């Protein structure tokens, strides 16, 4: 068998999608949330000299400066503090014989009063800062202060001591008993429970600070926390030798304690706020959908470079560079406008499909899929997914991620689909209204939902209940 080797020239026709840099950029821009888009735009403004960001209307400068210098100064300059009475100051200084140092202090005080508000900086207190401030009043020797600072710096973000005391003693070259003594001082600081080495010790410290720690309480915390979590109060009552009612009171007190005393303080990380991309307002004619203007950067091509492009026709290299930069800027502007329009179309379709939710609340959420919106708007499902990723909607019921309105569900008696979030609201309403001494079982909840027209199984009820962190009926029962 012989193999023929050689070159052949053939013509072949095929179809394929070519992802151009511009198309990739448009897809990225659609997927960005507000913060990511703002960062991306700032980078593009720095990289492309012909691109500039428009100022808000109230900050825009007029094209022709027609305001006189005095009016312009009054408009732009901040209000100045009252000028000190220098004549009175000089006269008083001679009469009272003030020295030069006092004079300088007086002048500096006048300057300080002028910009006093500029010297304030907001800052959230962290747990170590809070404890170190108290420690200076709780210890009396330098050695205790040194050990206390080491212990405080060894606490985790929840306020627990994760470093063994023998390691602290070895690191500081002090007796371990000394470290234990200072640790007890730290554990007496606010918030109660800080400095504990495990959950049990944390709870005991808090109970002691409240003045309610008894031998029975100590036994329950040390040996029966799992029984409390499972609501096995009868077992605890028999073991400890108290009544079920007393165990119920102790369990309620333990549940009110703070298992992570350090989490109420700042972690040092910057707080990130949600800026809604879409605002839905109710009107007499229905609902109005508006894309938040502050969420969409307003860009334009610099007029200076537009003029320069016309003037640079004779310079081929400069003209080519400017044309490339201008086209890049125009494509970015079009991509941002297209992003805004796509988000608007998707949000409007969501409001149309979930009208009853916006009218009455989350109990009336319907099932909705990406395909439903894609067919309604006339775009691909992947485009819908990108347009709702990290985007938020504000309405009279609160702020929700756009993805919140997409969920599977169950059938109602009318044949329409009911969202799982809607069913969860009904389950929560049933549990909130039950008798704590006779809580409803999952099967009983199924029966109540069936009466409301929902076709749902007991397993689905248990699944939704777990997702909402609602315990089973045996754990919800109170004595």
HELIX and SHEET records of a PDB file:
HELIX    1   1 UNK A   21  UNK A   31  1                                  11    
HELIX    2   2 UNK A   34  UNK A   47  1                                  14    
HELIX    3   3 UNK A   57  UNK A   59  5                                   3    
HELIX    4   4 UNK A   69  UNK A   76  1                                   8    
HELIX    5   5 UNK A   86  UNK A   96  1                                  11    
HELIX    6   6 UNK A  100  UNK A  114  1                                  15    
HELIX    7   7 UNK A  116  UNK A  119  5                                   4    
HELIX    8   8 UNK A  127  UNK A  138  1                                  12    
HELIX    9   9 UNK A  142  UNK A  153  1                                  12    
HELIX   10  10 UNK A  165  UNK A  172  1                                   8    
HELIX   11  11 UNK A  176  UNK A  187  1                                  12    
HELIX   12  12 UNK A  199  UNK A  210  1                                  12    
HELIX   13  13 UNK A  215  UNK A  223  1                                   9    
HELIX   14  14 UNK A  225  UNK A  229  1                                   5    
HELIX   15  15 UNK A  233  UNK A  240  1                                   8    
HELIX   16  16 UNK A  244  UNK A  255  1                                  12    
HELIX   17  17 UNK A  261  UNK A  264  5                                   4    
HELIX   18  18 UNK A  293  UNK A  295  5                                   3    
HELIX   19  19 UNK A  303  UNK A  311  1                                   9    
HELIX   20  20 UNK A  316  UNK A  353  1                                  38    
HELIX   21  21 UNK A  355  UNK A  360  1                                   6    
HELIX   22  22 UNK A  362  UNK A  364  5                                   3    
HELIX   23  23 UNK A  370  UNK A  377  1                                   8    
HELIX   24  24 UNK A  381  UNK A  388  1                                   8    
HELIX   25  25 UNK A  402  UNK A  405  5                                   4    
HELIX   26  26 UNK A  420  UNK A  432  1                                  13    
HELIX   27  27 UNK A  442  UNK A  451  1                                  10    
HELIX   28  28 UNK A  458  UNK A  467  1                                  10    
HELIX   29  29 UNK A  473  UNK A  476  1                                   4    
SHEET    1   A 2 UNK A  51  UNK A  53  0                                        
SHEET    2   A 2 UNK A 299  UNK A 301 -1                                        
SHEET    1   B 4 UNK A 286  UNK A 291  0                                        
SHEET    2   B 4 UNK A 278  UNK A 283 -1                                        
SHEET    3   B 4 UNK A 392  UNK A 395  1                                        
SHEET    4   B 4 UNK A 398  UNK A 401 -1                                        
SHEET    1   C 2 UNK A 409  UNK A 411  0                                        
SHEET    2   C 2 UNK A 417  UNK A 419 -1                                        
END                                                                             
